[in-house]
Each structure stands twice: as structure tokens, then as C-alpha cells.
Amino acid sequence: MRKFVAPVLAVIVALGLAGCQASVSAGDVEEQIKQQLAAYPELAPDEVECPESLPAEVGAEMTCTATKDGQETQYKVVVTSVEDNTVNFSIEPA
């Protein structure tokens, strides 16, 4: 398994509504991880998978899996703030 030293990345995305609870869709989180890691060629994943939508609640977290050249790396995603229709979250190696 590869070990990477990556910065903690902050991401801002607009909210979606899933039922009555605001959340960021798994697809939106996956896309943000791809975009943020693209700035680091050694980390840029071929694919990212997140298990579910990310609740728009400070402290909500989940682990997503990024795959690059067949190697998987886990990333912890944590909501750092929510304001109006904007969710900020950090991405760091798990």
C-alpha cells in the first residue's frame, strides 16, 4: 500500500436536499476529492468512491476510497462549517 503525505484540503460545495435533511451527495463529494487531488499529480486518483451522502452538519464525517493505478487510499472527509447553502469540508488521508 502506498503512503502519501498530503495537505488537508478544504472544499466548499453547495447543499442538496435529501428528504428533510440537507446533505452533499456522494457524487459531489467524489468530484470535489478528484478536483482537489488533481493539483497533486502523485495523488490524482483515477476513481473515487464515497459510501453515501455527507450530512450538512459540522463534525459529520465519512471515509471515501480513491484509486490510483490500482492502489487504494482512504480519505477522511469532515464537515468543518455550514452556512446557508454552503458546506465546507476537509479531506485528509485516513
MODELLER restraints for C-alpha pairs under 7 A, 6 or more apart:
rsr = mdl.restraints
at = mdl.atoms
rsr.add(forms.Gaussian(group=physical.xy_distance, feature=features.Distance(at['CA:1:A'], at['CA:71:A']), mean=6.71, stdev=0.5))
rsr.add(forms.Gaussian(group=physical.xy_distance, feature=features.Distance(at['CA:6:A'], at['CA:92:A']), mean=7.00, stdev=0.5))
rsr.add(forms.Gaussian(group=physical.xy_distance, feature=features.Distance(at['CA:7:A'], at['CA:92:A']), mean=6.85, stdev=0.5))
rsr.add(forms.Gaussian(group=physical.xy_distance, feature=features.Distance(at['CA:8:A'], at['CA:90:A']), mean=6.20, stdev=0.5))
rsr.add(forms.Gaussian(group=physical.xy_distance, feature=features.Distance(at['CA:8:A'], at['CA:91:A']), mean=5.53, stdev=0.5))
rsr.add(forms.Gaussian(group=physical.xy_distance, feature=features.Distance(at['CA:8:A'], at['CA:92:A']), mean=4.86, stdev=0.5))
rsr.add(forms.Gaussian(group=physical.xy_distance, feature=features.Distance(at['CA:9:A'], at['CA:36:A']), mean=6.99, stdev=0.5))
rsr.add(forms.Gaussian(group=physical.xy_distance, feature=features.Distance(at['CA:9:A'], at['CA:90:A']), mean=5.28, stdev=0.5))
rsr.add(forms.Gaussian(group=physical.xy_distance, feature=features.Distance(at['CA:9:A'], at['CA:91:A']), mean=5.06, stdev=0.5))
rsr.add(forms.Gaussian(group=physical.xy_distance, feature=features.Distance(at['CA:9:A'], at['CA:92:A']), mean=6.71, stdev=0.5))
rsr.add(forms.Gaussian(group=physical.xy_distance, feature=features.Distance(at['CA:10:A'], at['CA:88:A']), mean=6.64, stdev=0.5))
rsr.add(forms.Gaussian(group=physical.xy_distance, feature=features.Distance(at['CA:10:A'], at['CA:89:A']), mean=5.57, stdev=0.5))
rsr.add(forms.Gaussian(group=physical.xy_distance, feature=features.Distance(at['CA:10:A'], at['CA:90:A']), mean=4.43, stdev=0.5))
rsr.add(forms.Gaussian(group=physical.xy_distance, feature=features.Distance(at['CA:10:A'], at['CA:91:A']), mean=6.53, stdev=0.5))
rsr.add(forms.Gaussian(group=physical.xy_distance, feature=features.Distance(at['CA:11:A'], at['CA:32:A']), mean=7.00, stdev=0.5))
rsr.add(forms.Gaussian(group=physical.xy_distance, feature=features.Distance(at['CA:11:A'], at['CA:88:A']), mean=5.35, stdev=0.5))
rsr.add(forms.Gaussian(group=physical.xy_distance, feature=features.Distance(at['CA:11:A'], at['CA:89:A']), mean=5.21, stdev=0.5))
rsr.add(forms.Gaussian(group=physical.xy_distance, feature=features.Distance(at['CA:11:A'], at['CA:90:A']), mean=6.14, stdev=0.5))
rsr.add(forms.Gaussian(group=physical.xy_distance, feature=features.Distance(at['CA:12:A'], at['CA:86:A']), mean=6.45, stdev=0.5))
rsr.add(forms.Gaussian(group=physical.xy_distance, feature=features.Distance(at['CA:12:A'], at['CA:87:A']), mean=5.56, stdev=0.5))
rsr.add(forms.Gaussian(group=physical.xy_distance, feature=features.Distance(at['CA:12:A'], at['CA:88:A']), mean=4.41, stdev=0.5))
rsr.add(forms.Gaussian(group=physical.xy_distance, feature=features.Distance(at['CA:12:A'], at['CA:89:A']), mean=6.60, stdev=0.5))
rsr.add(forms.Gaussian(group=physical.xy_distance, feature=features.Distance(at['CA:13:A'], at['CA:86:A']), mean=5.58, stdev=0.5))
rsr.add(forms.Gaussian(group=physical.xy_distance, feature=features.Distance(at['CA:13:A'], at['CA:87:A']), mean=5.36, stdev=0.5))
rsr.add(forms.Gaussian(group=physical.xy_distance, feature=features.Distance(at['CA:13:A'], at['CA:88:A']), mean=6.57, stdev=0.5))
rsr.add(forms.Gaussian(group=physical.xy_distance, feature=features.Distance(at['CA:14:A'], at['CA:85:A']), mean=5.38, stdev=0.5))
rsr.add(forms.Gaussian(group=physical.xy_distance, feature=features.Distance(at['CA:14:A'], at['CA:86:A']), mean=4.59, stdev=0.5))
rsr.add(forms.Gaussian(group=physical.xy_distance, feature=features.Distance(at['CA:14:A'], at['CA:87:A']), mean=6.18, stdev=0.5))
rsr.add(forms.Gaussian(group=physical.xy_distance, feature=features.Distance(at['CA:15:A'], at['CA:22:A']), mean=6.41, stdev=0.5))
rsr.add(forms.Gaussian(group=physical.xy_distance, feature=features.Distance(at['CA:15:A'], at['CA:23:A']), mean=5.86, stdev=0.5))
rsr.add(forms.Gaussian(group=physical.xy_distance, feature=features.Distance(at['CA:15:A'], at['CA:24:A']), mean=5.51, stdev=0.5))
rsr.add(forms.Gaussian(group=physical.xy_distance, feature=features.Distance(at['CA:15:A'], at['CA:85:A']), mean=5.06, stdev=0.5))
rsr.add(forms.Gaussian(group=physical.xy_distance, feature=features.Distance(at['CA:15:A'], at['CA:86:A']), mean=5.81, stdev=0.5))
rsr.add(forms.Gaussian(group=physical.xy_distance, feature=features.Distance(at['CA:15:A'], at['CA:87:A']), mean=6.50, stdev=0.5))
rsr.add(forms.Gaussian(group=physical.xy_distance, feature=features.Distance(at['CA:16:A'], at['CA:22:A']), mean=5.95, stdev=0.5))
rsr.add(forms.Gaussian(group=physical.xy_distance, feature=features.Distance(at['CA:16:A'], at['CA:23:A']), mean=5.51, stdev=0.5))
rsr.add(forms.Gaussian(group=physical.xy_distance, feature=features.Distance(at['CA:16:A'], at['CA:24:A']), mean=5.66, stdev=0.5))
rsr.add(forms.Gaussian(group=physical.xy_distance, feature=features.Distance(at['CA:16:A'], at['CA:25:A']), mean=6.92, stdev=0.5))
rsr.add(forms.Gaussian(group=physical.xy_distance, feature=features.Distance(at['CA:17:A'], at['CA:23:A']), mean=5.89, stdev=0.5))
rsr.add(forms.Gaussian(group=physical.xy_distance, feature=features.Distance(at['CA:22:A'], at['CA:55:A']), mean=6.32, stdev=0.5))
rsr.add(forms.Gaussian(group=physical.xy_distance, feature=features.Distance(at['CA:22:A'], at['CA:56:A']), mean=5.49, stdev=0.5))
rsr.add(forms.Gaussian(group=physical.xy_distance, feature=features.Distance(at['CA:23:A'], at['CA:53:A']), mean=6.12, stdev=0.5))
rsr.add(forms.Gaussian(group=physical.xy_distance, feature=features.Distance(at['CA:23:A'], at['CA:54:A']), mean=5.36, stdev=0.5))
rsr.add(forms.Gaussian(group=physical.xy_distance, feature=features.Distance(at['CA:23:A'], at['CA:55:A']), mean=4.27, stdev=0.5))
rsr.add(forms.Gaussian(group=physical.xy_distance, feature=features.Distance(at['CA:23:A'], at['CA:56:A']), mean=4.67, stdev=0.5))
rsr.add(forms.Gaussian(group=physical.xy_distance, feature=features.Distance(at['CA:24:A'], at['CA:53:A']), mean=5.49, stdev=0.5))
rsr.add(forms.Gaussian(group=physical.xy_distance, feature=features.Distance(at['CA:24:A'], at['CA:54:A']), mean=5.03, stdev=0.5))
rsr.add(forms.Gaussian(group=physical.xy_distance, feature=features.Distance(at['CA:24:A'], at['CA:55:A']), mean=6.43, stdev=0.5))
rsr.add(forms.Gaussian(group=physical.xy_distance, feature=features.Distance(at['CA:24:A'], at['CA:56:A']), mean=6.68, stdev=0.5))
rsr.add(forms.Gaussian(group=physical.xy_distance, feature=features.Distance(at['CA:25:A'], at['CA:53:A']), mean=4.31, stdev=0.5))
rsr.add(forms.Gaussian(group=physical.xy_distance, feature=features.Distance(at['CA:25:A'], at['CA:54:A']), mean=6.36, stdev=0.5))
rsr.add(forms.Gaussian(group=physical.xy_distance, feature=features.Distance(at['CA:26:A'], at['CA:50:A']), mean=5.54, stdev=0.5))
rsr.add(forms.Gaussian(group=physical.xy_distance, feature=features.Distance(at['CA:26:A'], at['CA:51:A']), mean=6.84, stdev=0.5))
rsr.add(forms.Gaussian(group=physical.xy_distance, feature=features.Distance(at['CA:26:A'], at['CA:52:A']), mean=5.13, stdev=0.5))
rsr.add(forms.Gaussian(group=physical.xy_distance, feature=features.Distance(at['CA:26:A'], at['CA:53:A']), mean=4.42, stdev=0.5))
rsr.add(forms.Gaussian(group=physical.xy_distance, feature=features.Distance(at['CA:26:A'], at['CA:54:A']), mean=6.68, stdev=0.5))
rsr.add(forms.Gaussian(group=physical.xy_distance, feature=features.Distance(at['CA:30:A'], at['CA:48:A']), mean=5.48, stdev=0.5))
rsr.add(forms.Gaussian(group=physical.xy_distance, feature=features.Distance(at['CA:30:A'], at['CA:49:A']), mean=6.17, stdev=0.5))
rsr.add(forms.Gaussian(group=physical.xy_distance, feature=features.Distance(at['CA:30:A'], at['CA:50:A']), mean=6.32, stdev=0.5))
rsr.add(forms.Gaussian(group=physical.xy_distance, feature=features.Distance(at['CA:34:A'], at['CA:44:A']), mean=6.68, stdev=0.5))
rsr.add(forms.Gaussian(group=physical.xy_distance, feature=features.Distance(at['CA:34:A'], at['CA:45:A']), mean=6.33, stdev=0.5))
rsr.add(forms.Gaussian(group=physical.xy_distance, feature=features.Distance(at['CA:34:A'], at['CA:48:A']), mean=6.92, stdev=0.5))
rsr.add(forms.Gaussian(group=physical.xy_distance, feature=features.Distance(at['CA:37:A'], at['CA:43:A']), mean=5.84, stdev=0.5))
rsr.add(forms.Gaussian(group=physical.xy_distance, feature=features.Distance(at['CA:37:A'], at['CA:44:A']), mean=4.91, stdev=0.5))
rsr.add(forms.Gaussian(group=physical.xy_distance, feature=features.Distance(at['CA:38:A'], at['CA:44:A']), mean=4.52, stdev=0.5))
rsr.add(forms.Gaussian(group=physical.xy_distance, feature=features.Distance(at['CA:45:A'], at['CA:66:A']), mean=5.74, stdev=0.5))
rsr.add(forms.Gaussian(group=physical.xy_distance, feature=features.Distance(at['CA:45:A'], at['CA:67:A']), mean=5.38, stdev=0.5))
rsr.add(forms.Gaussian(group=physical.xy_distance, feature=features.Distance(at['CA:45:A'], at['CA:68:A']), mean=4.58, stdev=0.5))
rsr.add(forms.Gaussian(group=physical.xy_distance, feature=features.Distance(at['CA:46:A'], at['CA:67:A']), mean=5.74, stdev=0.5))
rsr.add(forms.Gaussian(group=physical.xy_distance, feature=features.Distance(at['CA:46:A'], at['CA:68:A']), mean=5.05, stdev=0.5))
rsr.add(forms.Gaussian(group=physical.xy_distance, feature=features.Distance(at['CA:47:A'], at['CA:66:A']), mean=5.74, stdev=0.5))
rsr.add(forms.Gaussian(group=physical.xy_distance, feature=features.Distance(at['CA:47:A'], at['CA:67:A']), mean=5.22, stdev=0.5))
rsr.add(forms.Gaussian(group=physical.xy_distance, feature=features.Distance(at['CA:47:A'], at['CA:68:A']), mean=6.97, stdev=0.5))
rsr.add(forms.Gaussian(group=physical.xy_distance, feature=features.Distance(at['CA:48:A'], at['CA:64:A']), mean=6.94, stdev=0.5))
rsr.add(forms.Gaussian(group=physical.xy_distance, feature=features.Distance(at['CA:48:A'], at['CA:65:A']), mean=5.60, stdev=0.5))
rsr.add(forms.Gaussian(group=physical.xy_distance, feature=features.Distance(at['CA:48:A'], at['CA:66:A']), mean=4.26, stdev=0.5))
rsr.add(forms.Gaussian(group=physical.xy_distance, feature=features.Distance(at['CA:48:A'], at['CA:67:A']), mean=6.25, stdev=0.5))
rsr.add(forms.Gaussian(group=physical.xy_distance, feature=features.Distance(at['CA:49:A'], at['CA:64:A']), mean=5.62, stdev=0.5))
rsr.add(forms.Gaussian(group=physical.xy_distance, feature=features.Distance(at['CA:49:A'], at['CA:65:A']), mean=5.24, stdev=0.5))
rsr.add(forms.Gaussian(group=physical.xy_distance, feature=features.Distance(at['CA:49:A'], at['CA:66:A']), mean=6.44, stdev=0.5))
rsr.add(forms.Gaussian(group=physical.xy_distance, feature=features.Distance(at['CA:50:A'], at['CA:63:A']), mean=6.82, stdev=0.5))
rsr.add(forms.Gaussian(group=physical.xy_distance, feature=features.Distance(at['CA:50:A'], at['CA:64:A']), mean=4.36, stdev=0.5))
rsr.add(forms.Gaussian(group=physical.xy_distance, feature=features.Distance(at['CA:50:A'], at['CA:65:A']), mean=6.46, stdev=0.5))
rsr.add(forms.Gaussian(group=physical.xy_distance, feature=features.Distance(at['CA:51:A'], at['CA:64:A']), mean=6.81, stdev=0.5))
rsr.add(forms.Gaussian(group=physical.xy_distance, feature=features.Distance(at['CA:56:A'], at['CA:82:A']), mean=6.52, stdev=0.5))
rsr.add(forms.Gaussian(group=physical.xy_distance, feature=features.Distance(at['CA:56:A'], at['CA:87:A']), mean=6.39, stdev=0.5))
rsr.add(forms.Gaussian(group=physical.xy_distance, feature=features.Distance(at['CA:57:A'], at['CA:79:A']), mean=6.52, stdev=0.5))
rsr.add(forms.Gaussian(group=physical.xy_distance, feature=features.Distance(at['CA:57:A'], at['CA:82:A']), mean=6.76, stdev=0.5))
rsr.add(forms.Gaussian(group=physical.xy_distance, feature=features.Distance(at['CA:58:A'], at['CA:79:A']), mean=5.00, stdev=0.5))
rsr.add(forms.Gaussian(group=physical.xy_distance, feature=features.Distance(at['CA:58:A'], at['CA:80:A']), mean=5.39, stdev=0.5))
rsr.add(forms.Gaussian(group=physical.xy_distance, feature=features.Distance(at['CA:58:A'], at['CA:81:A']), mean=5.35, stdev=0.5))
rsr.add(forms.Gaussian(group=physical.xy_distance, feature=features.Distance(at['CA:58:A'], at['CA:82:A']), mean=6.58, stdev=0.5))
rsr.add(forms.Gaussian(group=physical.xy_distance, feature=features.Distance(at['CA:59:A'], at['CA:78:A']), mean=5.97, stdev=0.5))
rsr.add(forms.Gaussian(group=physical.xy_distance, feature=features.Distance(at['CA:59:A'], at['CA:79:A']), mean=5.24, stdev=0.5))
rsr.add(forms.Gaussian(group=physical.xy_distance, feature=features.Distance(at['CA:59:A'], at['CA:80:A']), mean=6.32, stdev=0.5))
rsr.add(forms.Gaussian(group=physical.xy_distance, feature=features.Distance(at['CA:60:A'], at['CA:78:A']), mean=5.74, stdev=0.5))
rsr.add(forms.Gaussian(group=physical.xy_distance, feature=features.Distance(at['CA:60:A'], at['CA:79:A']), mean=5.42, stdev=0.5))
rsr.add(forms.Gaussian(group=physical.xy_distance, feature=features.Distance(at['CA:61:A'], at['CA:76:A']), mean=6.99, stdev=0.5))
rsr.add(forms.Gaussian(group=physical.xy_distance, feature=features.Distance(at['CA:61:A'], at['CA:77:A']), mean=5.38, stdev=0.5))
rsr.add(forms.Gaussian(group=physical.xy_distance, feature=features.Distance(at['CA:61:A'], at['CA:78:A']), mean=4.34, stdev=0.5))
rsr.add(forms.Gaussian(group=physical.xy_distance, feature=features.Distance(at['CA:61:A'], at['CA:79:A']), mean=6.39, stdev=0.5))
rsr.add(forms.Gaussian(group=physical.xy_distance, feature=features.Distance(at['CA:62:A'], at['CA:76:A']), mean=5.94, stdev=0.5))
rsr.add(forms.Gaussian(group=physical.xy_distance, feature=features.Distance(at['CA:62:A'], at['CA:77:A']), mean=5.44, stdev=0.5))
rsr.add(forms.Gaussian(group=physical.xy_distance, feature=features.Distance(at['CA:62:A'], at['CA:78:A']), mean=6.86, stdev=0.5))
rsr.add(forms.Gaussian(group=physical.xy_distance, feature=features.Distance(at['CA:63:A'], at['CA:74:A']), mean=6.40, stdev=0.5))
rsr.add(forms.Gaussian(group=physical.xy_distance, feature=features.Distance(at['CA:63:A'], at['CA:75:A']), mean=5.50, stdev=0.5))
rsr.add(forms.Gaussian(group=physical.xy_distance, feature=features.Distance(at['CA:63:A'], at['CA:76:A']), mean=4.55, stdev=0.5))
rsr.add(forms.Gaussian(group=physical.xy_distance, feature=features.Distance(at['CA:63:A'], at['CA:77:A']), mean=6.04, stdev=0.5))
rsr.add(forms.Gaussian(group=physical.xy_distance, feature=features.Distance(at['CA:64:A'], at['CA:74:A']), mean=5.73, stdev=0.5))
rsr.add(forms.Gaussian(group=physical.xy_distance, feature=features.Distance(at['CA:64:A'], at['CA:75:A']), mean=5.24, stdev=0.5))
rsr.add(forms.Gaussian(group=physical.xy_distance, feature=features.Distance(at['CA:64:A'], at['CA:76:A']), mean=6.50, stdev=0.5))
rsr.add(forms.Gaussian(group=physical.xy_distance, feature=features.Distance(at['CA:65:A'], at['CA:72:A']), mean=6.36, stdev=0.5))
rsr.add(forms.Gaussian(group=physical.xy_distance, feature=features.Distance(at['CA:65:A'], at['CA:73:A']), mean=5.70, stdev=0.5))
rsr.add(forms.Gaussian(group=physical.xy_distance, feature=features.Distance(at['CA:65:A'], at['CA:74:A']), mean=4.60, stdev=0.5))
rsr.add(forms.Gaussian(group=physical.xy_distance, feature=features.Distance(at['CA:65:A'], at['CA:75:A']), mean=6.20, stdev=0.5))
rsr.add(forms.Gaussian(group=physical.xy_distance, feature=features.Distance(at['CA:66:A'], at['CA:72:A']), mean=5.61, stdev=0.5))
rsr.add(forms.Gaussian(group=physical.xy_distance, feature=features.Distance(at['CA:66:A'], at['CA:73:A']), mean=5.23, stdev=0.5))
rsr.add(forms.Gaussian(group=physical.xy_distance, feature=features.Distance(at['CA:66:A'], at['CA:74:A']), mean=6.26, stdev=0.5))
rsr.add(forms.Gaussian(group=physical.xy_distance, feature=features.Distance(at['CA:67:A'], at['CA:73:A']), mean=6.35, stdev=0.5))
rsr.add(forms.Gaussian(group=physical.xy_distance, feature=features.Distance(at['CA:74:A'], at['CA:93:A']), mean=5.97, stdev=0.5))
rsr.add(forms.Gaussian(group=physical.xy_distance, feature=features.Distance(at['CA:74:A'], at['CA:94:A']), mean=5.30, stdev=0.5))
rsr.add(forms.Gaussian(group=physical.xy_distance, feature=features.Distance(at['CA:75:A'], at['CA:91:A']), mean=6.27, stdev=0.5))
rsr.add(forms.Gaussian(group=physical.xy_distance, feature=features.Distance(at['CA:75:A'], at['CA:92:A']), mean=5.37, stdev=0.5))
rsr.add(forms.Gaussian(group=physical.xy_distance, feature=features.Distance(at['CA:75:A'], at['CA:93:A']), mean=4.38, stdev=0.5))
rsr.add(forms.Gaussian(group=physical.xy_distance, feature=features.Distance(at['CA:75:A'], at['CA:94:A']), mean=4.79, stdev=0.5))
rsr.add(forms.Gaussian(group=physical.xy_distance, feature=features.Distance(at['CA:76:A'], at['CA:91:A']), mean=5.72, stdev=0.5))
rsr.add(forms.Gaussian(group=physical.xy_distance, feature=features.Distance(at['CA:76:A'], at['CA:92:A']), mean=5.36, stdev=0.5))
rsr.add(forms.Gaussian(group=physical.xy_distance, feature=features.Distance(at['CA:76:A'], at['CA:93:A']), mean=5.95, stdev=0.5))
rsr.add(forms.Gaussian(group=physical.xy_distance, feature=features.Distance(at['CA:76:A'], at['CA:94:A']), mean=4.96, stdev=0.5))
rsr.add(forms.Gaussian(group=physical.xy_distance, feature=features.Distance(at['CA:77:A'], at['CA:89:A']), mean=6.47, stdev=0.5))
rsr.add(forms.Gaussian(group=physical.xy_distance, feature=features.Distance(at['CA:77:A'], at['CA:90:A']), mean=5.58, stdev=0.5))
rsr.add(forms.Gaussian(group=physical.xy_distance, feature=features.Distance(at['CA:77:A'], at['CA:91:A']), mean=4.74, stdev=0.5))
rsr.add(forms.Gaussian(group=physical.xy_distance, feature=features.Distance(at['CA:77:A'], at['CA:92:A']), mean=6.78, stdev=0.5))
rsr.add(forms.Gaussian(group=physical.xy_distance, feature=features.Distance(at['CA:78:A'], at['CA:89:A']), mean=5.23, stdev=0.5))
rsr.add(forms.Gaussian(group=physical.xy_distance, feature=features.Distance(at['CA:78:A'], at['CA:90:A']), mean=5.30, stdev=0.5))
rsr.add(forms.Gaussian(group=physical.xy_distance, feature=features.Distance(at['CA:78:A'], at['CA:91:A']), mean=6.83, stdev=0.5))
rsr.add(forms.Gaussian(group=physical.xy_distance, feature=features.Distance(at['CA:79:A'], at['CA:87:A']), mean=6.96, stdev=0.5))
rsr.add(forms.Gaussian(group=physical.xy_distance, feature=features.Distance(at['CA:79:A'], at['CA:88:A']), mean=5.85, stdev=0.5))
rsr.add(forms.Gaussian(group=physical.xy_distance, feature=features.Distance(at['CA:79:A'], at['CA:89:A']), mean=4.10, stdev=0.5))
rsr.add(forms.Gaussian(group=physical.xy_distance, feature=features.Distance(at['CA:79:A'], at['CA:90:A']), mean=6.50, stdev=0.5))
rsr.add(forms.Gaussian(group=physical.xy_distance, feature=features.Distance(at['CA:80:A'], at['CA:88:A']), mean=5.52, stdev=0.5))
rsr.add(forms.Gaussian(group=physical.xy_distance, feature=features.Distance(at['CA:80:A'], at['CA:89:A']), mean=5.02, stdev=0.5))
rsr.add(forms.Gaussian(group=physical.xy_distance, feature=features.Distance(at['CA:80:A'], at['CA:90:A']), mean=6.70, stdev=0.5))
rsr.add(forms.Gaussian(group=physical.xy_distance, feature=features.Distance(at['CA:81:A'], at['CA:87:A']), mean=6.02, stdev=0.5))
rsr.add(forms.Gaussian(group=physical.xy_distance, feature=features.Distance(at['CA:81:A'], at['CA:88:A']), mean=5.19, stdev=0.5))
rsr.add(forms.Gaussian(group=physical.xy_distance, feature=features.Distance(at['CA:81:A'], at['CA:89:A']), mean=6.99, stdev=0.5))
rsr.add(forms.Gaussian(group=physical.xy_distance, feature=features.Distance(at['CA:82:A'], at['CA:88:A']), mean=6.27, stdev=0.5))
